[in-house]
Amino acid sequence: MLNIELLFLPPYSPNLNIIERLWKFVKKQCLYSKYYSNFGKLKEAIQGCLNNTHTLHKKALDSLLTLKFQTFKKSQFMHS
């Protein structure tokens, strides 16, 4: 027996998708309360942030991009 349990996820669950969490981090670093005079500077800021994921941002991303999720045993859903 393989002892595999299937867990069904909601159709839209960005918090469970690692790339969505990375994009949220990049937006917070590069876009929130920032102004770029042209698209080239915006692109440069995003690329710079991504280039620093393994150095400058490593500590923050190590905890953000983990595959450990909280699960609940035998959850009950209330239907109205």
C-alpha positions in Angstrom: 0.0 0.0 0.0 1.3 3.4 -0.9 -0.4 5.3 1.9 -1.2 8.3 -0.3 -3.9 10.8 0.7 -5.4 13.2 -1.9 -6.1 16.7 -0.7 -8.4 18.8 -2.8 -7.6 22.5 -3.0 -9.9 25.3 -4.0 -9.7 26.2 -7.7 -8.1 29.5 -6.8 -5.6 29.3 -4.0 -2.7 31.8 -4.6 -1.3 31.3 -1.1 -0.6 27.6 -2.0 1.2 28.5 -5.2 4.8 29.4 -4.6 5.2 31.7 -7.7 2.3 33.7 -6.4 4.0 34.2 -3.1 7.3 35.2 -4.8 5.4 37.7 -7.0 3.7 39.2 -3.9 7.1 39.7 -2.3 8.5 41.3 -5.5 5.6 43.7 -5.7 6.0 44.7 -2.1 9.7 45.4 -2.7 9.5 47.1 -6.1 6.0 48.6 -6.6 4.4 49.6 -3.3 4.8 53.4 -2.8 7.3 53.7 -5.6 7.3 55.7 -8.8 9.3 54.8 -11.9 9.6 57.4 -14.7 9.7 54.8 -17.4 9.1 51.1 -18.0 12.8 50.4 -18.3 13.4 51.6 -14.7 10.5 49.4 -13.4 11.9 46.4 -15.3 15.3 47.1 -13.8 13.9 47.3 -10.3 12.1 43.9 -10.7 15.1 42.2 -12.2 17.3 43.6 -9.4 15.0 42.2 -6.8 14.9 38.8 -8.5 18.7 38.8 -8.8 19.0 39.3 -5.0 16.6 36.5 -4.0 19.5 34.2 -3.0 21.5 36.9 -1.2 19.9 40.1 0.1 16.3 38.6 0.3 17.2 35.0 1.2 16.2 35.1 4.8 12.7 36.6 4.1 12.1 34.2 1.2 13.3 31.1 3.0 10.3 31.4 5.3 7.9 32.7 2.7 8.6 30.0 0.0 8.3 26.9 2.2 6.3 23.9 1.2 5.1 23.3 4.7 1.3 23.9 5.0 -1.1 23.6 7.8 -3.6 20.9 7.2 -6.7 20.0 9.2 -7.8 16.4 9.8 -11.4 15.4 9.1 -12.6 19.0 8.4 -16.4 19.5 8.4 -18.0 22.0 6.2 -21.2 23.8 7.1 -23.6 24.2 4.2 -26.3 26.8 4.2 
